[in-house]
C-alpha cells in the first residue's frame, strides 16, 4: 500500500468516525446522508484496491459509541448492520451472490437442499433501533443498538412507549426482539403546535427522547415502535420463515408494520421498490429505504455473515432527499405567546417534490449548534424527506458569511426582549400588535370559543378602532361600538354581538384552549377539564399535582402553573367571568353498555369536517365519544370514518385519497349513533 493511499484512508477514517460520533452519539449530523455515503464509498473503494483495512475503520463497525449516563447492556446476539444497494444493478448483484451460495450448498447437500430463494420486502424505518429482552414472557430490558454488541440500557424510557408489551403470551425462555422507535409525523406536527421548542424532525425527536435520562421527557413525545425481528431465542424457535416470524410477533402483541410483501423473484422486488419510492411521502412516519430479506431461515443460516453484514439481507436506499442551497437571511417571527423564533430564508430549491424557500430554526443555541452563526450568504445542507418542517443540517463549507444577530428589541413593537431559557420573548402583551391580534383571533376560533364571523382582520380592526387588547374586552363591546366601523352595518354588528354572547356558554375544555396556554393543545385542555371539573381548581393546581396527570410532563406542568400565576391572565379571566362567561364541564350523554358494545364507532377514530344541518360539531363529537369513538382533528391512514357536512374541505379530499369511509348524510349518522 502506497503512502498516499494510506494517508487518504487515514483522513477518510478520521472524518467518517467524527461524523459517526456527531450522528449516532450526539444526534447532531453535519453531513447529509448522501455526502456521508460518498465518503464511505470512497473509503471502501480504497480498501478493496489496497486489500488493507485500518483497525478503526468505520467499515468494521455497526454504529456509534455508548452515551454516558446509561448502563451498558451486552446483547445476547449481535445486532448487525446491513449491506446496501442503491441501484437495480446493486440489487441484482446481491441476488446473484445469494443464488450462487444456495446452488453451492445444494450441490454439497443433495439430500437436504435449500428451497429456491424467495424474499420479504419491508420498510426501513428512520428512527432509533430498539432491542427488547423478554425472560419468561416478561420485559426485563430494553437497549439501543450501540456498537452492535453492547448498547445502552433504556428500559425506563422504552416503557413509556405504550405499544411495547410489558409481557407476552410466549413464556419459553429468553427472547430478544428488535424494532424501531419512532414518532409519527402527525404526532410531531401536533407536538410542535404547542411546544416551547419545536422539534425539527421525527428521527431526532425519537432518538433524543429515548436517550433522555428523564423518562418523563420521553413520555411527552408520545413515541411508537414497529417490531420486525426475533434476534435471539434460548429455546427452539417456533417459526421457520420470516413471514412466520412476523406472525409470531403479531401473536405476541408486538406492533408490526402492516407493510411486508413476499416475492418469489428479485424482478418483482425491484418493481415494488420503484413503486414504493414514489409513495413514501404518503406515510405518516419516516423511512429511508426498504429492506430485502431471504424468507427461509435455514437458508439464512447456510448463507451466514461477512465480518460486517448478513449475506441474506440488503438495505435498498432510496435517492437521498437532501440538497444544498444558500442561506440568504434569518428573520425573527413573533408568535401569540410573544416568543421570537428565527426563520431561515434560503435560496428556493426543489426537494422531495416541494419548493423550499424557508426553514424554521429553534433559537440562537440551535443556530450556534449548526455552525450558522456566521452563515448568511454561505452554502448549507437542508433536508425535507418526510419531515414536517424543512431542516437545516449545517453549513456545507468553511466559508465565513455574515453574522446572524439576535434581536435586542421586538421587531414589531420595539420593546426590549427578554431571555427565558433558550428563547427570546417580547413581554409587551398589551402593547405589541401582532401578539394581541394573534391572541384575540385564536380565542375566537372554532375549536376555542367559536365566535362566528370573527377573523384575524376583525381582531386587527377592533384593536385599531376600539382598543380591544385582550379577549375579555370582547365581552364588553356593544352593538353601538361596532356600528359605524368600516364594513360594519347594523346587521353585521348584531350578528357579531350575538356570536360573542353565545360563546359565553362554551365548555371548560374549549375555554382553556381559547386562553392559549403555552405548550398545551386541545388534548391537554380536555384532559384538564375532565380531571379538575372546574376552572378555579385548574388555576390553583400546583406543578407537582399537574405533573402526575396523564401525558403531562414537567415542561407542560410549569407552563400551566406559570400561565395562571400571571396577574394579567388572572385579571382577564376575572373580567370574563364577571361578564357572564361560564366555562363548565358538559356531561356526556349516558349510553348503556349494550349500546356501547354494539356501536359501529366503538374503538374507531373519527374526523369531523364541514357543517352538519341540525347539530354542531361539538355536539356530534360528544355523541361519538360517548359511543367509544376517538375524535381526531386530522385525517390519516389510521382514520376509520370521516363525517363530512356542508362545505367540507381538505379533510374530505384527503379521506377520499386514502380510501377512508365517508359519512356525508346526517340521517345516516344519526342512525349509526342510534338517535333516529
N, C-alpha and C positions, 0 to 999 in steps of 0.2 A: 504494500500500500504506500503510495507516494505521500510525502509530507503535506502537499497541497490538499489531497483528498482527505487526509486525516484532520487537517485544520478546518476544512469545510464541515466535516462530520461533527467535530467538536463544537463548532459555532452553532450548527443546527440543533444538536442535542441540548446545549445550554439554553438556546432560545425557546425550543419546544417545552423543555422542563419548566422554564419560567412561566410560559403561558398555561401549562397544565396546572401549575400552582394557583395562578390567578383564577382559572376557570373552575377547577374541581374543589379547591380548598377554600378560596375566598369568595367564590361566586361573583367575580369581577372581571369578566372577559374583556380583553383589549383588542383581540383579533376576531374577525368574523370567522365562522366555520370554514368558509371557502378559503380564506387566507391561511388558516391553520392547516387545512388539508394539503395545500400546495407545499408548505414547508415539510410536512410529514412525508409526502410522496417523494420530495427531493431527497430526504434522508434515506428512505427505504431503497431508492434507486442507487444511491452511493453504496449502501450496504450490500446490495446484490452485486454491484460491479466489483467491489473490493473483497467480498467474502468475509468482511470483518464487521463486528457489532461492538460498539463501546459498551462497557458494563452498565452504564447508567442511561442507555438509550431508551427513549420512551416507547420504542417498538417492542421492548421486552416487558412492558408494563401494561396493566389494565386501566389504572386511573390514578387519582391523586392521593395525597397522604391523609393521615387522621387529624381531625381538628382537635386542638387542645380543649380540655373541658369535658370530653366524653370518654367513657371507659372503652378500651379496645375490646372487640369481640372477634374471635377466630371462627371463621366459617367452617362448618363440618365438611363441606365440599367447595371447591374453588368456584368463584363466580367469574366466568370467562368473558372476555371482550369478544366482539365478532369481527371477522374479516369483512371488508366492504366491497361493494360493487356500485359503480355509478353509471354504467352504460350496459346496453344489451350484450355487447361483446364480453364485458366482465362477467355478467351473469352466465352466459353460455360457457365461458372458460371454467367457471366454478362447477357447473353441471358436468362438463366433460371429466373433470377430476373425480367427481363423485362417482360417475358411471364407471370409470376405469377401475377405481378401487373396489367397487361392487363386483365387477367382472373378474378381477384378480382373485377376490375372496371366493367367489363361486367356483372358479377353476380348481382352487385348492380344497374346497369343501363341497364336492358334488352331492353328498348325501344330506346336507343341510344348507341348501343355498339361501341366499338373501332374496327377498322379493324385489321386483323391479321398483326402482325408487319412485315414490310419489312425494308430494310436497305440500306443506301447510304454509299459507301466507298470512302473516299477522301484521298489525300496525306497530311501528316503532315509536313508542311514546317518548315525549321530550319532557321528562320530569326528573325525579330522583329515584334510583334503584333502591328497592327495599328487599331485605332478606329476613323472613319471619321464621322463628323456630317454635315448633309445637312438640310438646312432650306429653304423651298420653292424651292427646286431644286439646291440651291447654296451651295458650300462647305464653311462652316463657321468655322470649327475647325477640327483639327486632333490631336490625342494624342496617347501616348503609353498605354500599359495595366496598368502599375504601380502596385498597390496592388489589382486591380480588381474593386475598387470603385472609386479611384482617380488616374489619370495618369498624364503625363507630356504633356503640350501643345507644339506640334511641327509642327504647321501649315506651317510655312515658309519652314521648311525642307521638309515636305511631298509635298509641291507644286513643288519641284524640280523633283519629280518623274513624268515623262511625261505621264505615263499610268493612272495616277489618274485624273479622270474627275473633272474639276473645276465647272461644272454644269451638271445636269442630266435632262432627259425629265420628270421624275416624280416630280411634283410640290406640292403634297399634304402633308402639314405639315412638321414635323421634322422626320428625319431618322438617325439612327446610323448604320454604315456599318463596319463590321470587316474584316480584311485581314492580310496579312503578307508582310512586306517589306523585300526584299532580293536582292542579287547580283548574276547574272548569273555567273557560273563558267568560261565560255568563256570570259565574261567581266572582271572578276578578273584576268584571265591569261593575257589578253591584257593590263590591267592596270599595272600589275606587270612588263611587259616588259620594261616600261619606267619610272616607279615610283621611286622617290628618296628613298622612304622607302617601299619596297614591303609589301603588305598585306598578312597575314598568312592564313586566311580562310575567306570564304564568309559570314559566320554568323556574326563574329565580325566586318567585313568590313561594313555590313549593319547597325548593331546596333551602331557602333561607328559614322557612318556618320549621322544617324538620331538623335543622341544625341549630335551632334556638334552644338555649339551655332552659328557658321558661316554657313549659308545656302549655300554659295559658295563652301565650302568643301564638303557638301552633294552632290551638283550637280556634282562635279568632279568624284564621284563614279559611276554615271550612274545606280542608283538603279532601281528596278522594284517592282511590287507588284501584288499579287493574292488576290482576294476577295472571301469570301465563306459564309458570314452570314449577315443577317439583324437582328441586336440585339435589335433595338427599332423602333417602329413606333407610331407617335402620332395619326394617323388615323387608320381605319380598314386596316389590311394588305391585299394586293391584291394577296395572294397566300395561299395555304393550305397544301403544302408539301414542303420538302426540294428541290426536283427536280424542282418544280415550282419556288421556291425562287432563285435557280441558274439561271433559265431562266429570272427572273425579273432583277437580277443583270446584266446579259449579255445585256438585252434590254435597260438598263440604262447606258451602256458604261463602265461598270466595267470589268476589266480583270479577267476572271475566268479561272482557270487551266482546260484544256480540259479533264483531267482525273477525272471522277466521275462516279462510277458504282452503279447501282441499283440491289439489290438482294432480292429474296423472302425467302431465307433460310440462316441460320448462317453457315451451312456447306459450301455453295458456297462462302460466305465471307471469310472463312478461307482458302479455296483453292486459292482464288485470292491473299490473303495476302502472302501465300507461294510463289506464282509466283512473286509478287512484290518485295519480299525480294531479289530475285535473279537477278532482273533487275535494282535496284535502282541506281547502279553506271553508268548506261547509260544516266541518266538525266543530264541536264545542270544546275541544281540547287540542293541545299542541302535539303534532307528530313531526318527525324529521326524516321519515322514510318508512320502509316496511322491512320485515324480516322473513326470509325464506328458510324453512327448516325441513329436513328429511323427516317424514312422518314416522317410519318404523324405528322403534327404539333399539332393537337388536342390530339393525343396520348402523345406527349411530355408534354403538359400542365397537363395531367392526371398523368403522371409519376412524374413530379416535380423534386425537388432538395434535396440533402442532405445539410449539412452545408457547404460542400466544392465543390461538383460536381453535374452536371445534371445527373439524373438517366438514361437519354435516349441516352447517348453517352459514348464512351470509346476510349481511345488512345491506339493503339496496337504498342508497341515499338519494333522495330527490334533489333536484337542482336547488342550490342554495338561494334563498330569497333574502340575501343581504347585498348591499352595494355601498359605494362611496358617493358622497356629494360634498358640497361646500356649505359650511355654517356661515350664513350671511349676517345674522344678528341674533341677539337674545333680548326679548322684551318681557315685561312683567305684567301678568294678568291679575286682576283683583276679583276675588270671589265674594259671595254674600256674607261670609264669616269674617271678611277683612284680610284673609290670607293672600299674600302675594306669591304667585307661582311663576317661575321662569318658563318662557316658551321659546324654543329654538326655531328660528326661521331659516330654512335651508333652501338651497337651490332645488327647484322642483325636479323630482326623479321618479320614474315608474318602478314600483317594487310590489311584488305579489298582486299584480293586476290593478294597483291603485296608485294614483299620482300623489306622492307625499311632498308637502311643502312646509310642514312644521312638525315638530316633535316636542312632547312635554318633558321637562326636566323637573326634578323634585324640589331642589333648593341649592344653595351655594355649596353645601357639602357634596351633593351629587355632581355638581359641575367640577369641583376640585378632584373628586374621586375618578372621574373620567378624563382628567387631564385637559379640560376645556377652558380653564381659567384664562389662558391666552390663545383661545381657539377661533375667535371671529375672523373669518376670511381664509381659514385653512380647511383642508380636506378631512372629512370624518367618515367613520363607518356607521351605517344605520341598518336596522333590521325591522322588518314588519312581520313576515310569515303569518302565523295565525294569531299574533299578538293583538290585543285590543288597542294598544297605543303604539305608534311607531317609536322605536327606541334607538337612541344614540348609544353605540357601544364604546366609542372613544375616538381619539384622533388617529388619522391614517398616516401621519408623517410627523417628523420632529419640527416642522416649521412653526415659528412663533408668530402668532397673529395678534389682533387687537384684544385688549383685556375685557372680560365680562365683569362689569361693575355692579355690585348690589346697590339697589336704591336706598338712600337715606331718608327720603320723604316719599309719601304716597304719590304715584304718578297721576292719580285722579284728583285728589283734593289738596295736596301739598303738605299734609300733616306729617310730622315726624313718625317714622315707623318704629315698631318695637320688635326685638328679637325674642321669640318664645321657643326655646329648644332649638331645633334646626331650621325653623321657619320664621319668615318676616310677616308682620301683621300691621295693618293700619287700624289704630284703636278708635278712630273718629266715627263711631257708629251712627251718630245722628247728624253728621255734617259731611259725610262722604257720599256723593250722589250715586255712584254705581252700587255701593253696598246697600243703600236704602232701597233703590229700585229693585234690586235682586231679592232682597229680603221680603219686601211687601208683595211683590208679584208671586214669589214662591208660596207665601202664606195663602194666597187666593187660588192656587192651582187645584185641579180636580181631586187629586189624591190628598190634598190638605183640607182647606175649609170650603173648597168647591164653590167659589163665588162666581157665578155665571157672568159672562161678558167681560170679565176683568182680564187685562193683559198687561204685559210689561209697559206698553205705551200708556195705559191707564195709570199705572203706578208713577211713571215719569211725569205725566201731566198733573196728577194730584200733588206731587212733590213741588213742582214749579209754581202751580197756581193756587194751591190750598194748603201748602206746608205740611203735607202728610209724610211724616218721617218714620212712623212706627206703625205696625199693624193695628195697634189699639186705636190709632187715630181714625181708622175706617169706621168704627162703631159710633163715632161722634159726628159723622157727616150727616147733613140733612139734604133733602131734595133741593132746597133753596141754594145750598152750597154748590150744587152741581149744575143747575140750570144756568145757562149763560156761558159755561165753559165751551171752548172750541169743540165742535162736533157733539155737544150735549144739548139735546132738546128736552122737553117735558117727559116724553115717553122713555127715552134712554135713561134719564136721571131717575125716574120712578123705578125702572127695571133694575138698575144697579142697587138702589136703596133696598128694594125688596130682596135681592140676592144676598146682600150683606146681612139683612135681618134674618133670613132663612139660615145662614151659616151659623147662627148662634146656637143651634141645636145639634151641631156636629158632635160625633162621639169623641171620647177621650183620645183614642189612638190617632185619629185624624188631626186633632188639635195639637198633640205632641209633635207629630210630623210637620205640621204647619209652622211651629216655632223655629224649626231649623236647628235643632240641637246638633252641634258638630259630632261627627263620627257615628251618627245613627241614621238609619233609614226606616222604611215602613215596617219591616220585620221586627226591628228592635223596639220601635214605639208601640207596636201592637202588643208585644210581649210585656212591656212595662205596664200598659193599661190593663191587660188581663191579670197581671200579678198583683199590682197595688190597688187597683179598682178606684183610685181617686187621685186627682191632681195634687192635692195637699200632701198625700203620702209620698208621692214621687218627688216633690220639691224638697221634702225633708230627708230623703234617703241618703245615707252615707255611702262613700265609696266601698267600704267594707261590706255593706249589705248588697250593693249593686253587683259587685264582682262575683257574688255567689249565684247570680241568676244565669239561666241557660244562655250560652253564646255571648255573654258579656265579660270581656277581659278588662285588664287594668286600664287601658287607654280609654275605652268606651265609658267605664265607670267614672273615671276622673272627668271626662268631658261632660257627662250628665250633671255631676255634682257641681262642677265649676260654672256651668251654664246657669243653673238655678240659683247659685250664690251671687250672681251679678245683680247689683242694685237696679240697673236699667231693665233687666228682664223681669225682676220682681214687680217693679212699678208698672211695666207694660201688662203683665198678667193681671195684676190687681185692677187696672183700668178696664180691661176686657171683661172681667167678672162683674165689675160694677155696672157695665153697660148691658149686662144680661146674657153674656156668653156662658153656656152651660155644658162644659165638656164632661160627658157622662159615659159610663160603660153600658153598652147595649147588650142585653142578654140574647143569646142565640135562640131561635125558636126551638122548642123541645121536639125531639124526634125519638120515637120508641126504637128499641133495639132491633126489632124485626124489620122496620122500615130502613134503618141504617144499613143493616146487612144486605138488604135487597137493592139498595140504591146503586144505579149504574155509575154514580160518581164516587163511590166509596174507594178510597185509596188512589184516586186519579188526580192528575194535575190539569187544572182548567185555567184558561186565559179568557178574560172578558174584553171585548173591544166594541166600539160604537155605542149607539143609544138604543135601549130597549123601549118598546111602546108604553108599558104600564108599570115598570119598576126601574129604580135606579140601579147602577152597577153595584153600589154598596149593598143594597137590599138583595140583589142576586148573589153577591159574594157571600153574604151571611147565610143564605139558604143553602148554598153549595157547601160551605164549611160545616154547617150543621149536619150535612149528609156525608161527611167524611172526606170531602174533596180538599185538595190544596190549591188555593187560588194564587196563581203566579202573575207576574207583571210582564213577562216577555215570552215569546214563542221559541221553542227549541225542539230538538228531536225527542226530548223527554215529555213534551206536552201531549196529553191524551185527547183533550177537547178544546176547541176554540168556539166560544159563543159570540156570534157576530151580529150586532144590531145595525141600525141605520148609520151610514157614514163611517163604517168600519174602514180602517186604513191599512197601514203596512203590516200589522199583525195578521190580518186576514190573508194578505198576499203571501206572507211567509208560510202560513199554515197550509195554503194551497200548494206551495212549492215543496213542502216537506211531507205532504200527504196526511196531515193531521185531520182527524174527524172534526167537521164543522157543523154547528147547530145555528142556523140562521133564521129560525122561526120561533117566536116566543111561545106559541101554543105547544110546540114540541118540547121546548124547555120546561114549561110548566108541567107537562105530562110526565117527563122524566123526573122532575122534582116531587111529583105526587101531590101537586096543589091545583089540580084542574078545577 
